[in-house]
Amino acid sequence: TKVPLSYGAKEKYLVRLQSDPNLTKSIATTVPRMSFDLVGMTYDTTRKQQSTLQNFGFSSGSFRSQYAPVPYNFDFNLYIYVRNIEDGTQIIEHILPYFTPDYTIKLNLIPEMGIVKEVPIILNSTSHDIIYEGGRENETRMIIWTLNFTVKGFVFGKTTETGVINRAFVSVYNLI
């Protein structure tokens, strides 16, 4: 079955799943669900390129240039909300085999410049928490799996657009 995925911090998503003003809806009817959020960004000195390096491209009749991108590591958490351990492990079993420990995708980052890069996504860790609704003797619980990923991405600056040189005036002198 398909599991819904949305952007949202863990705490806000938990409140959304647990909120019910009439106390008529149990968590079991709203899970399994997944959410993700960006938890940090760090500059990656190991992938730094020369600052004056430029990329060039031609599109829509104009010439474009752009300085080399700045390498950043983006840290994301993926949260999987389930009712029981078995549901969680079934979802995890569909995710983990792709990461050994990374999964690399080719992205067309800036189409008008023709910039295509391979971006690795690294699975750093997995963990789970068990949250009970009410007392510990109550059978209603929610299990939250947390998967932490690092995306080795880039931040690009603006592109500079210039016209195409159509004419040139040249003077040639014979110095013999």
Secondary structure, 3 states (H helix, E strand, C coil): CCCCEEECCHHHHHHHHHCCCCCCCCHHHCCCEEEEEEEEEEECHHHCCCCCCEEEEEECCEEEEEECCEEEEEEEEEEEEECCHHHHHHHHHHHHHHCCCEEEEEEEEEHHHCEEEEEEEEEEEEEEEEEECCCCCCCCEEEEEEEEEEEEEEECCCCEEECCCCCCCCCCCCCC
